[in-house]
Amino acid sequence: MSKKSRKKSSKTSSGSPTAKKKTAKTRAATQTRSAKTQRTPARKSTGTIAKAGSHKAASKQLKSSKSAAPPATAKSALAEGQKAPAFRLPRDGGDVVTLADYAGRKLVLFFYPRADTPGCTREAIDFTRLVGAFAAAGTAVLGISADPLKAQEKFRDKHRLGVPLISDEKHEMLEAYGAWGQKSMYGKSFLGILRTTVLVGADGKVARVWRNVRVDGHADEVLEAARSL
């Protein structure tokens, strides 16, 4: 082969500037298409995940808003001067107690949240301490909560309580006397027993109502009110 032929052949080979440019463009185009092919599913996958996450968040928020809905409100509160609602419920020892059992006598009804808890224990002990003074004032005393009879009897025996304890597990009397309603604790709302005391006169009408009772000195205050009737 002549020198001219060799030079021409070497110029048109893959090592020529023109060939190198074409090869570089082809490689770049191939890499671009490959990158697009790889990125496309990733974008779709990210969008799908984001959409699913948004749907879950909305669903969670909806459920949260439903669970955060306030519970049903309690029945209307009992008013002074109103006829005391009748009741018939079991008491510690297995007997049944009714409002009619105390006809013609003054009657104190103290509603407490739960047997053998600190505040309820102090309150029951205070009324027990004054039970003789209440009797001298022609007044009977009954304690009421939603605890079952066994819990009431255990409460009575442990603290030697001297007042009858009524069990209102269905909340019928509690609602009738306005001692069942919405409460809040640690930022949460729920239905429960509101510490309440009701003084019923000998005429069968509500003479006095104490709501949101503070235990300290309460029994003594109720005694004075019963003496003044």
Secondary structure, DSSP 4 states (H G I P E B T S, - for coil): --HHHHHHHHHSSTTSHHHHHHHHHHHHHHHHHHHHHHHHHHHHHHHHHHHHHHHHHHHHHHHHHHHTSPPPPPPPPP-TTSBPPP-EEEBTTS-EEEGGGGTTSEEEEEE-SSTTSHHHHHHHHHHHHTHHHHHHTTEEEEEEES--HHHHHHHHHHHT--S-EEE-TT-HHHHHTT-EEEEEETTEEEEEE--EEEEE-TTSBEEEEE-S--STTHHHHHHHHHHH-
